[in-house]
Amino acid sequence: MKNILLLGASGRTGIQVLNYALLDWTLVRPVGLNNTDKEMGLAIGSQDKHSAFISRKAVAQFLVDCLETNGYIKKAAIISEKK
């Protein structure tokens, strides 16, 4: 049986539920996706200036990096290209 969690617009309730889970999780929320190969740098969270877009390739690379480094365990990350 699979557990499915639907997040609301803010995602806060879902994150609260995930915090009680007995597993490692990472929630990634990319902004507008595009298919460009141009590398613009990554903006993560609220500390960087975000653009309105991010390439699917950059999202995939971010996910692979998280898996390889155990980065963002039990955290949510909003990602985009740097402005």
JOPE-V979614 format. One record per residue. RES is the residue in three letters. OMEGA is omega as a letter, one per 40 degrees, with the letter a starting at -180 (NA if undefined). D_CENTER is the distance of its C-alpha to the mean C-alpha in Angstrom with 1 decimal. Layout:
BEGIN
res=RES omega=OMEGA d_center=D_CENTER
res=RES omega=OMEGA d_center=D_CENTER
END
This chain:
BEGIN
res=MET omega=i d_center=25.1
res=LYS omega=i d_center=21.4
res=ASN omega=i d_center=19.6
res=ILE omega=i d_center=17.6
res=LEU omega=i d_center=15.7
res=LEU omega=a d_center=15.4
res=LEU omega=i d_center=13.5
res=GLY omega=a d_center=15.5
res=ALA omega=a d_center=14.9
res=SER omega=a d_center=13.8
res=GLY omega=a d_center=12.1
res=ARG omega=a d_center=14.2
res=THR omega=i d_center=16.5
res=GLY omega=i d_center=14.0
res=ILE omega=i d_center=12.5
res=GLN omega=i d_center=16.2
res=VAL omega=a d_center=17.1
res=LEU omega=a d_center=14.5
res=ASN omega=i d_center=15.9
res=TYR omega=a d_center=19.2
res=ALA omega=i d_center=18.2
res=LEU omega=i d_center=19.9
res=LEU omega=i d_center=17.2
res=ASP omega=a d_center=14.3
res=TRP omega=i d_center=10.9
res=THR omega=i d_center=7.2
res=LEU omega=a d_center=5.2
res=VAL omega=i d_center=1.7
res=ARG omega=i d_center=3.9
res=PRO omega=i d_center=5.6
res=VAL omega=a d_center=9.2
res=GLY omega=a d_center=12.3
res=LEU omega=i d_center=12.3
res=ASN omega=a d_center=15.3
res=ASN omega=a d_center=17.2
res=THR omega=i d_center=18.3
res=ASP omega=a d_center=18.9
res=LYS omega=a d_center=19.4
res=GLU omega=a d_center=17.4
res=MET omega=a d_center=16.8
res=GLY omega=a d_center=14.8
res=LEU omega=i d_center=11.2
res=ALA omega=a d_center=10.7
res=ILE omega=i d_center=8.3
res=GLY omega=a d_center=9.1
res=SER omega=a d_center=12.6
res=GLN omega=a d_center=14.7
res=ASP omega=i d_center=14.4
res=LYS omega=a d_center=15.8
res=HIS omega=i d_center=13.4
res=SER omega=a d_center=14.8
res=ALA omega=a d_center=14.4
res=PHE omega=i d_center=13.2
res=ILE omega=a d_center=11.2
res=SER omega=i d_center=12.7
res=ARG omega=i d_center=11.8
res=LYS omega=i d_center=13.1
res=ALA omega=i d_center=10.9
res=VAL omega=i d_center=7.7
res=ALA omega=i d_center=10.0
res=GLN omega=i d_center=11.1
res=PHE omega=i d_center=8.0
res=LEU omega=i d_center=7.8
res=VAL omega=i d_center=11.5
res=ASP omega=i d_center=11.6
res=CYS omega=i d_center=9.7
res=LEU omega=a d_center=12.3
res=GLU omega=a d_center=15.1
res=THR omega=a d_center=14.8
res=ASN omega=i d_center=13.6
res=GLY omega=i d_center=11.2
res=TYR omega=i d_center=9.0
res=ILE omega=a d_center=11.3
res=LYS omega=i d_center=11.5
res=LYS omega=i d_center=8.9
res=ALA omega=a d_center=6.1
res=ALA omega=i d_center=4.2
res=ILE omega=a d_center=5.0
res=ILE omega=i d_center=5.7
res=SER omega=i d_center=9.1
res=GLU omega=i d_center=12.3
res=LYS omega=i d_center=14.6
res=LYS omega=NA d_center=17.5
END
